[in-house]
Amino acid sequence: MRILRLCFFALLVLGSSAGVCAQCPAGVPPGTNCVAGVDTHGAFFLIAVPANYNGRLVLWNHGYTLAPPVPLTAGDLGVGLLALSQGFAAAASSFRPDAIGLSGWQVRDAAEDTESLRQRFVQLVGRPHKTYIVGASEGGLITAETIERFARDEEGRRNYDGALPMCGPVAGGDANWCGGFDLRTVYQYYCQNLPRAGEMQYPLYFGLPLGNMLTPQDVAARVNECTGVLQPAATRTAQQARNLANILGVEKLPESFLIIDMEFVTFGLQEVTLVRTNGLSPVTNVGVKYRGSDDDAALNAGVFRAGFNPGAIAWLNSAYNPTGDVEIPTITVHTIGDGLVIVENEHEYREEFTEEHDRRKLFQLYTNAGGHCEFSNSELAAAFEALVNWVEKKQRPTKEGVIAACAQFQAVFGDTCKINPTFRPGEFEARVPARNAPGQP
């Protein structure tokens, strides 16, 4: 009856823009009712309400993609898909298309779309008793942004009750993109093939010039050409082995992440710089001293340098840097060996919670895994259960309690629990300039 009323209200009162009752995508638990549509900004959304709805909502924020937005599948509900069987409603939004029709680095816009989706749920289903917001990778930063910007409604009521940002670049956009720019410039110093000498030259903070026809497969092929990273080590030439050792030594990257990181800092930086900052540099490596190569002096003398444009860095700061102004229980989860969004992000995020009473709102978990966002279902379920108990039973989590819960979930999922109770991340290496400092060399 609830979903019939929901659909009737959506169609007759709010109009087609509210979404339409739809067959749930494959993989959603039986008995779930779904509403799907496209919002006014072009972002697809999916709302799923189980028959045993318990008055609680889980909003999911997905990670980075450059593909055009498309209708959502069951997997796009993220942790919400696991929670549906427990009576939680789940909802998720794609990113809205950017100026060239792609998804991209949409933290600020995506936070607005998630808040819009929450409001849509309230209109169609009613205000949840509790609302949880969860996200992974870029979605982790979107989650952190959302709970700061949209903490309360006009009447002063909390919009969100608990947050779970996972494997996110929560040190902020400037730190992560300047780190990415370091890789882009160090790679080019050694490899000189992105661009090649006979190709159109461009400042490396472009990532790639707009209209460049290279594909991710092309970039991977060039990286392999220079480093042999896709080949068995025994088949690499001496020059390939030297290039690879120098790049990894300077950037402190696991070998297994070099290809994906190079794709990200090539195509991702292109989207940020050419679409979002209109060709103005939001990154800098002026003053950075690179170390870890077999000739640091030559590297530092010859690497491409660029200063940031003050307007571009101001935009990046305002759009993508958490402040720690958080009112609700927040649990972060990060894999220790993440080579794409490094675990040191979590140190910087904690530092944003400047007062001790603010830090009581933050609880951080780390797992002994080497992949990006490589969490088992048991680890996800244990972290989410800890958040729910913190919100609803006022039980602040402990590492021992989460590990014990994870072990219990293993009996259901048959997977792994690799939560590390003693790990503490170090500082994010200080390669980013002061946020209000002049940027030009």
GUFIZA-911886 format. One record per residue (C-alpha): residue number from 1; residue in one letter; chain; y, z, x. Coordinates in steps of 0.001 Angstrom, whole numbers, plus 524288, in hexadecimal, padded with zeros to 5 digits. Layout:
REM GUFIZA-911886
NUM/A/A/Y/Z/X .
...
END
This chain:
REM GUFIZA-911886
1/M/A/80000/80000/80000 .
2/R/A/8095E/80339/80B23 .
3/I/A/807DA/7F5C5/81167 .
4/L/A/80913/7EEBD/8045B .
5/R/A/815DB/7F5E1/8021F .
6/L/A/819C8/7F29C/80FFD .
7/C/A/8175C/7E40D/80E03 .
8/F/A/81E03/7E3BC/800C0 .
9/F/A/82A01/7EA77/80668 .
10/A/A/82A44/7E199/8124B .
11/L/A/829AA/7D513/80A7E .
12/L/A/83208/7D845/7FEC0 .
13/V/A/83C39/7E186/8041B .
14/L/A/83DCC/7DED0/81295 .
15/G/A/83A11/7D075/8120D .
16/S/A/83155/7C888/81AEF .
17/S/A/83831/7CD68/82734 .
18/A/A/831BA/7DA9A/8252B .
19/G/A/8249C/7D43E/827DF .
20/V/A/8193B/7D0D9/81F2E .
21/C/A/80C32/7D730/81CBB .
22/A/A/802C3/7D07B/825BD .
23/Q/A/7F47F/7D085/8295F .
24/C/A/7F36A/7D9D8/834B0 .
25/P/A/7F01B/7D35B/841A5 .
26/A/A/7E236/7D429/8469B .
27/G/A/7DF56/7E111/84D29 .
28/V/A/7E736/7E9A1/843F0 .
29/P/A/7DE8A/7F407/83D72 .
30/P/A/7D950/7F08A/82FDD .
31/G/A/7E167/7F5A5/82489 .
32/T/A/7EE46/7F419/82BBE .
33/N/A/7F977/7ED53/824C7 .
34/C/A/8031C/7E513/82C71 .
35/V/A/810D1/7DFB8/82B0D .
36/A/A/81556/7D538/8349A .
37/G/A/8217E/7CD15/8365F .
38/V/A/82CBA/7C8F5/83F1A .
39/D/A/83955/7D0B7/84007 .
40/T/A/84715/7CB41/8400E .
41/H/A/84708/7CA0D/84EFA .
42/G/A/83A76/7C22A/84F4F .
43/A/A/8315E/7CD40/85362 .
44/F/A/82412/7CD91/84CBC .
45/F/A/81F92/7DA99/84756 .
46/L/A/81319/7E07B/841ED .
47/I/A/811AD/7ECE1/839D8 .
48/A/A/80418/7F272/83755 .
49/V/A/801B8/7FD9E/82DBD .
50/P/A/7F3F5/80346/82C95 .
51/A/A/7EE17/80779/81FB0 .
52/N/A/7EDD7/8158F/824A7 .
53/Y/A/7FC14/8153C/82917 .
54/N/A/7FFD9/822CB/82DE4 .
55/G/A/80E91/82160/82D8C .
56/R/A/80FBD/81E80/83C0F .
57/L/A/8144B/811FC/842A6 .
58/V/A/811AB/80C97/8503A .
59/L/A/81B2D/80241/8552B .
60/W/A/81683/7FA16/860B8 .
61/N/A/81EA9/7F2EF/86B04 .
62/H/A/81779/7E892/872CF .
63/G/A/819AA/7E481/880DD .
64/Y/A/82077/7D94C/887B5 .
65/T/A/81D88/7CB51/8841F .
66/L/A/824FB/7BEA6/885D0 .
67/A/A/81D9E/7B7B0/87AF5 .
68/P/A/82479/7B476/86E23 .
69/P/A/82288/7BEFF/863BE .
70/V/A/816F5/7BC9A/85AB3 .
71/P/A/810B4/7C397/84F05 .
72/L/A/80A44/7D062/852CB .
73/T/A/7FBC8/7D34A/85419 .
74/A/A/7F463/7E024/85301 .
75/G/A/7F5B8/7E226/861AA .
76/D/A/8047B/7E17E/8605B .
77/L/A/8040C/7EE9C/85947 .
78/G/A/8005E/7F506/86635 .
79/V/A/7FD56/8037A/8650E .
80/G/A/8004E/80239/8568C .
81/L/A/7F3A4/7FAA0/85505 .
82/L/A/7EBEE/80660/85A0B .
83/A/A/7F398/80F68/8510A .
84/L/A/7F166/8077D/84488 .
85/S/A/7E3BB/80CFE/842B1 .
86/Q/A/7E990/81ABC/84312 .
87/G/A/7F2D0/817F3/837C9 .
88/F/A/7FEE9/81436/83F88 .
89/A/A/80699/80847/83B4B .
90/A/A/809CE/7FEE7/84654 .
91/A/A/814BA/7F512/8484A .
92/A/A/8190E/7EC1F/8533D .
93/S/A/82312/7E1AC/855F4 .
94/S/A/822D1/7D622/85F16 .
95/F/A/82ECC/7D3AC/86770 .
96/R/A/83938/7CB27/86157 .
97/P/A/83AE9/7BDB6/867C0 .
98/D/A/8453C/7BD20/87256 .
99/A/A/84F1D/7B22A/87427 .
100/I/A/8447B/7A8C1/878AC .
101/G/A/83A4F/7AD08/86EAB .
102/L/A/83241/7B649/87730 .
103/S/A/82FAB/7C4E6/876A1 .
104/G/A/8339B/7C9D2/88406 .
105/W/A/83A4E/7D63A/88894 .
106/Q/A/83EF1/7DB29/87B6C .
107/V/A/83FC2/7E9D9/87CA2 .
108/R/A/84C92/7EBFA/87583 .
109/D/A/849EB/7E1D3/86AFB .
110/A/A/83BD5/7E62B/8694F .
111/A/A/8400B/7F43D/86741 .
112/E/A/848D7/7EF88/85C43 .
113/D/A/83DA0/7E7A6/85661 .
114/T/A/83482/7F367/856FA .
115/E/A/83E93/7FBED/8503B .
116/S/A/84070/7F13E/8460D .
117/L/A/831BF/7F121/843D6 .
118/R/A/831A3/7FFDC/84206 .
119/Q/A/83C36/7FE88/837BF .
120/R/A/83489/7F3AB/83128 .
121/F/A/828AA/7FC8B/8307B .
122/V/A/830DB/8073D/82A3A .
123/Q/A/835CD/7FD9B/82006 .
124/L/A/8283E/7F89A/81CC0 .
125/V/A/81F8A/80482/81E2D .
126/G/A/828AF/81028/81EBC .
127/R/A/82D3E/818FF/829A5 .
128/P/A/8218B/81D74/831AE .
129/H/A/81F01/82BD6/83377 .
130/K/A/81E87/82925/84224 .
131/T/A/821CA/81CF5/84A05 .
132/Y/A/81C0E/81A6B/85770 .
133/I/A/8208C/80FA0/86097 .
134/V/A/817E7/80A5A/86B60 .
135/G/A/8194F/7FF32/87512 .
136/A/A/81394/7F9C6/8819D .
137/S/A/819A2/7F2D3/88D4F .
138/E/A/826B0/7ED29/888E0 .
139/G/A/82334/7F384/87BE5 .
140/G/A/82371/800A9/882D8 .
141/L/A/831A4/7FE75/8867E .
142/I/A/83474/7F993/878A7 .
143/T/A/82E98/80634/8737C .
144/A/A/8373F/80E57/87C85 .
145/E/A/84321/80666/87853 .
146/T/A/84003/807A7/869D3 .
147/I/A/83ECC/8166C/8697F .
148/E/A/84BE5/817D0/8705A .
149/R/A/853B4/80DEC/86878 .
150/F/A/84DCE/8103F/85B19 .
151/A/A/84A48/81EA1/85B90 .
152/R/A/85035/82212/84E49 .
153/D/A/85473/81B63/841D6 .
154/E/A/861E8/81C40/83B8C .
155/E/A/85E0E/828DF/834BE .
156/G/A/85A1A/82F31/84182 .
157/R/A/84B74/82E90/83F08 .
158/R/A/84284/82B2C/84A41 .
159/N/A/83D63/81D52/849AD .
160/Y/A/832B4/81FDB/853B4 .
161/D/A/82A9C/82C02/855FE .
162/G/A/822B4/828DF/86234 .
163/A/A/822A7/81E52/86CB1 .
164/L/A/81862/818E9/875EE .
165/P/A/81E46/80F71/87FF8 .
166/M/A/8132A/80A56/88883 .
167/C/A/81350/8033D/895A9 .
168/G/A/8219D/7FFEE/89368 .
169/P/A/82C96/7FC36/89CD3 .
170/V/A/83383/8089F/89892 .
171/A/A/83B41/809B9/8A53D .
172/G/A/843B3/7FF6A/89EBE .
173/G/A/846A1/7F115/89F98 .
174/D/A/84EE7/7F159/8ABE2 .
175/A/A/844F4/7F888/8B448 .
176/N/A/8399C/7F010/8AFE9 .
177/W/A/84093/7E308/8B087 .
178/C/A/8468E/7E5EE/8BDD8 .
179/G/A/838E1/7E964/8C26F .
180/G/A/83404/7DC83/8BCF9 .
181/F/A/83EEE/7D548/8C3C1 .
182/D/A/83AAA/7DB6A/8D09D .
183/L/A/82D44/7D53B/8CEFB .
184/R/A/83331/7C820/8CB52 .
185/T/A/83B94/7C7C6/8D7A1 .
186/V/A/83152/7CD1E/8E0FB .
187/Y/A/82770/7C357/8DBEB .
188/Q/A/830CF/7B80E/8DDFA .
189/Y/A/833FF/7BC66/8EBD3 .
190/Y/A/825C0/7BB35/8EFBC .
191/C/A/82124/7B020/8E712 .
192/Q/A/82CC9/7A6EF/8E556 .
193/N/A/8260D/79FF4/8DA1C .
194/L/A/82CDC/7A54F/8CDF4 .
195/P/A/834D5/79CCB/8CF2D .
196/R/A/82FD7/793C9/8D9D4 .
197/A/A/8396C/78E17/8E391 .
198/G/A/839AB/780E5/8DCAE .
199/E/A/83BB6/7868A/8CF13 .
200/M/A/84845/78A84/8C851 .
201/Q/A/84D43/79712/8CE71 .
202/Y/A/85240/7A262/8C61E .
203/P/A/855BB/7B0C0/8C7D2 .
204/L/A/84935/7B88B/8C716 .
205/Y/A/84E95/7C1C8/8BCCE .
206/F/A/84CC8/7B640/8B37D .
207/G/A/83E13/7B80E/8B4E0 .
208/L/A/83D48/7A9A2/8B19A .
209/P/A/8483A/7A0C3/8AD11 .
210/L/A/84895/79E07/89E82 .
211/G/A/840F3/791BD/89B7B .
212/N/A/837E0/7931F/8A721 .
213/M/A/82A7F/78E04/8A329 .
214/L/A/82204/796F9/8AB82 .
215/T/A/81771/79E5A/8A40F .
216/P/A/8118B/7AB9C/8A73B .
217/Q/A/805C4/7A441/8AC70 .
218/D/A/80EB9/79C92/8B581 .
219/V/A/814E6/7A919/8BA9D .
220/A/A/8076F/7AF1B/8BCCB .
221/A/A/8035A/7A2F5/8C457 .
222/R/A/80F50/7A3E8/8CD1F .
223/V/A/80D11/7B255/8CFA2 .
224/N/A/7FF09/7AF50/8D34F .
225/E/A/80352/7A3F1/8DBCE .
226/C/A/80BD6/7AD44/8E3A4 .
227/T/A/8034B/7B970/8E3D7 .
228/G/A/7F561/7B59E/8E051 .
229/V/A/7F559/7C11F/8D6EA .
230/L/A/7EC41/7BA29/8CD5C .
231/Q/A/7E28B/7B6DD/8D82A .
232/P/A/7D880/7BF4F/8DF1A .
233/A/A/7DF22/7C5DA/8EA9D .
234/A/A/7D625/7BEFD/8F435 .
235/T/A/7DB2E/7B1A0/8EFE0 .
236/R/A/7E9A2/7B494/8F1DB .
237/T/A/7F0B2/7AE75/8FD2B .
238/A/A/7F731/7B731/9072F .
239/Q/A/80486/7B39C/90181 .
240/Q/A/80025/7B68D/8F399 .
241/A/A/7FAC1/7C3B1/8F7DA .
242/R/A/8076E/7C6EA/8FEFF .
243/N/A/80FD9/7C30B/8F35F .
244/L/A/8079F/7CB04/8EA07 .
245/A/A/80774/7D701/8F2C0 .
246/N/A/8162F/7D694/8F46F .
247/I/A/81948/7D4D9/8E5F9 .
248/L/A/81009/7DFA3/8E1D4 .
249/G/A/81455/7E86A/8ED02 .
250/V/A/822AF/7E770/8E97B .
251/E/A/820F4/7E808/8DACC .
252/K/A/8161C/7F255/8DADF .
253/L/A/80E5B/7EA6B/8D10A .
254/P/A/7FFB4/7E9FA/8CEC0 .
255/E/A/7FA9D/7DC69/8D200 .
256/S/A/7F532/7DB11/8C43E .
257/F/A/802E9/7DBA5/8BE67 .
258/L/A/809CA/7D170/8C6BC .
259/I/A/8078E/7C5E6/8BD94 .
260/I/A/80B7A/7CCC8/8B0F9 .
261/D/A/81726/7D326/8B78B .
262/M/A/81BD3/7C61B/8BCE1 .
263/E/A/81A77/7BFC6/8AF88 .
264/F/A/8222C/7CAE6/8A97C .
265/V/A/82D4F/7CAC4/8B352 .
266/T/A/82E09/7BBF7/8B28C .
267/F/A/82DA9/7B93E/8A401 .
268/G/A/8325F/7C6A4/89F90 .
269/L/A/83E18/7C686/8A891 .
270/Q/A/84122/7B8C5/8A3EA .
271/E/A/8418B/7BD64/895CA .
272/V/A/849CD/7C969/898CC .
273/T/A/853AF/7C279/8A160 .
274/L/A/85519/7B54F/89AC5 .
275/V/A/85359/7B974/88C97 .
276/R/A/858A3/7C756/88C1A .
277/T/A/86300/7C80F/896D2 .
278/N/A/86748/7B9C2/89639 .
279/G/A/863D4/7B6E2/8A44E .
280/L/A/86AAE/7C2D4/8A9E7 .
281/S/A/862BD/7CB4B/8B312 .
282/P/A/85E20/7D846/8AD46 .
283/V/A/85717/7DBAC/8B9FE .
284/T/A/85A48/7DDD6/8C842 .
285/N/A/853DB/7E021/8D55B .
286/V/A/8607D/7E1E4/8DCFE .
287/G/A/85E8B/7ECEB/8E6A4 .
288/V/A/84FD9/7EDB6/8E474 .
289/K/A/8484F/7EFC9/8F11E .
290/Y/A/83AD1/7E9ED/8EFD9 .
291/R/A/82FFF/7F092/8F778 .
292/G/A/82178/7EEA3/8F946 .
293/S/A/820B9/7E0FA/8FF13 .
294/D/A/81CD7/7DCEF/90CCA .
295/D/A/82B38/7D9E8/90FB9 .
296/D/A/8347B/7E183/90711 .
297/A/A/8407F/7DD4B/90EBA .
298/A/A/83DCF/7CEEE/90C6C .
299/L/A/83AB9/7D13A/8FE15 .
300/N/A/84740/7D8C3/8FB94 .
301/A/A/84F4E/7CEB5/902CA .
302/G/A/8497E/7C309/8FBBB .
303/V/A/8466A/7C768/8EDE4 .
304/F/A/84EAE/7C222/8E2A6 .
305/R/A/85925/7CBCF/8DE77 .
306/A/A/860D1/7CCB1/8D1D5 .
307/G/A/86A22/7D67B/8CBE8 .
308/F/A/86A51/7D97F/8BD79 .
309/N/A/874A7/7D557/8B3E7 .
310/P/A/87B1F/7E1A6/8AE40 .
311/G/A/87A9A/7DC76/8A059 .
312/A/A/86C51/7D8B8/8A178 .
313/I/A/8682C/7E5CE/8A720 .
314/A/A/87045/7ECF2/89CEC .
315/W/A/86902/7E58C/8925A .
316/L/A/85BE4/7E8BA/89892 .
317/N/A/85F99/7F712/89984 .
318/S/A/8641F/7F7F8/88B75 .
319/A/A/85878/7F0AC/885F8 .
320/Y/A/84D05/7F5B7/88DD9 .
321/N/A/84F4B/802EA/89436 .
322/P/A/84A58/80F50/88D7F .
323/T/A/85359/81B0D/88DC8 .
324/G/A/849D8/8261C/88ADD .
325/D/A/8512D/82939/87E43 .
326/V/A/844A2/82BF6/876CD .
327/E/A/842DC/83559/86B6E .
328/I/A/83462/8341B/868BC .
329/P/A/82771/836ED/86FA7 .
330/T/A/824BD/82BAF/878F8 .
331/I/A/81855/828F4/880AF .
332/T/A/817DD/81E7A/88B1E .
333/V/A/80B51/818DB/890DF .
334/H/A/80A67/8109E/89D39 .
335/T/A/7FF86/80B6D/8A5DC .
336/I/A/80148/81008/8B3D1 .
337/G/A/7FDCE/802E4/8B9DA .
338/D/A/806B0/7FA87/8B166 .
339/G/A/80BE3/7EFAC/8BA1E .
340/L/A/81461/7E92C/8AFCA .
341/V/A/81BD8/7F4BB/8AA01 .
342/I/A/81A6E/7FEAC/8B4D9 .
343/V/A/8173C/80CB8/8B18B .
344/E/A/823AD/81177/8B85A .
345/N/A/82ABB/80D66/8ABDC .
346/E/A/825FE/81A33/8A618 .
347/H/A/82CCD/8224F/8B080 .
348/E/A/839C2/81BF1/8AD4D .
349/Y/A/837B5/81D82/89EAE .
350/R/A/8354E/82C0B/8A057 .
351/E/A/841A8/82D0E/8A87E .
352/E/A/84973/827EF/89CDB .
353/F/A/8457D/83443/89581 .
354/T/A/84F8F/83BFA/89D1D .
355/E/A/84E7B/8495C/896AC .
356/E/A/84239/851A4/896D3 .
357/H/A/8422A/852FA/887FB .
358/D/A/842B0/84416/88720 .
359/R/A/83703/842FA/89032 .
360/R/A/82F69/84B6A/886C2 .
361/K/A/82FA8/83FA0/87DBF .
362/L/A/828B6/8373D/887F4 .
363/F/A/81A68/837A6/88BE6 .
364/Q/A/814F3/82DCD/895A8 .
365/L/A/806FC/8293B/897C4 .
366/Y/A/8013E/8210E/8A2CE .
367/T/A/7F433/81A22/8A3D7 .
368/N/A/7EC56/815E6/8AFB3 .
369/A/A/7EC65/80773/8AC9F .
370/G/A/7F148/7FBDB/8B456 .
371/G/A/7F579/7F2AA/8A983 .
372/H/A/801E6/7F172/8A19E .
373/C/A/80076/7F8F8/894CB .
374/E/A/7F1E9/7FA0F/89789 .
375/F/A/7EEE8/80512/88E14 .
376/S/A/7E20A/8078B/8874A .
377/N/A/7E17F/809D0/87897 .
378/S/A/7DDA5/817E7/87B54 .
379/E/A/7E9AF/81A00/883D0 .
380/L/A/7F278/813D4/87986 .
381/A/A/7EC7E/81BCC/86E92 .
382/A/A/7EDA0/82875/87648 .
383/A/A/7FBE4/825FB/879AD .
384/F/A/7FF35/82290/86BAA .
385/E/A/7F7F5/82E75/8665A .
386/A/A/7FF7E/83701/86FF4 .
387/L/A/80C3B/8315B/86AEC .
388/V/A/8088A/833A0/85CB4 .
389/N/A/80489/841B3/85F76 .
390/W/A/8112B/843F0/866DB .
391/V/A/8193E/83EE3/85B7A .
392/E/A/811C6/84490/85022 .
393/K/A/80BB4/850F1/855B9 .
394/K/A/81642/853E4/85FCD .
395/Q/A/80BC3/853FB/86A59 .
396/R/A/811A0/84F09/876FF .
397/P/A/806F2/84774/87E2F .
398/T/A/80007/84BCC/88A77 .
399/K/A/7F928/842EA/8940D .
400/E/A/7EC95/84A81/89213 .
401/G/A/7ED78/84914/88350 .
402/V/A/7EFAF/83A66/883E2 .
403/I/A/7E464/838C3/88D76 .
404/A/A/7DB6D/84089/8847B .
405/A/A/7DF7C/83861/878B0 .
406/C/A/7DD63/82BF1/88070 .
407/A/A/7CF8F/83038/883B1 .
408/Q/A/7CCDF/83244/8753A .
409/F/A/7D1E4/824B8/871F3 .
410/Q/A/7C8AE/81F0D/87C0F .
411/A/A/7BD8A/8222F/872E2 .
412/V/A/7C3EC/81916/868F1 .
413/F/A/7C8AD/80E11/871AA .
414/G/A/7BEF4/80EA8/87CD5 .
415/D/A/7C95E/80BB4/88706 .
416/T/A/7D017/81331/891EC .
417/C/A/7D957/81E9D/893EE .
418/K/A/7E0D0/81DF7/8A0BA .
419/I/A/7EC24/82737/89E1B .
420/N/A/7F0EF/82D32/8AAD6 .
421/P/A/7F5BD/83B35/8A889 .
422/T/A/7FC9E/83CFB/8B5B3 .
423/F/A/80368/8300F/8B8C2 .
424/R/A/8123C/82FCB/8B9DB .
425/P/A/8196D/82307/8BC88 .
426/G/A/82345/821B0/8C76A .
427/E/A/8310A/81C98/8C624 .
428/F/A/833C7/80E85/8C29F .
429/E/A/83820/80898/8CF8D .
430/A/A/846FD/80867/8CFB7 .
431/R/A/8498B/7F9CE/8D090 .
432/V/A/85297/7F922/8C4D7 .
433/P/A/86140/7FB48/8C6C4 .
434/A/A/86927/805BC/8C01A .
435/R/A/86AB9/80147/8B22C .
436/N/A/8796A/8008E/8B29B .
437/A/A/87AC6/7FBEE/8C0A3 .
438/P/A/880BE/7EEC4/8C436 .
439/G/A/8762A/7E49E/8C55C .
440/Q/A/87B20/7D9BA/8CE01 .
441/P/A/87819/7D978/8DC89 .
END
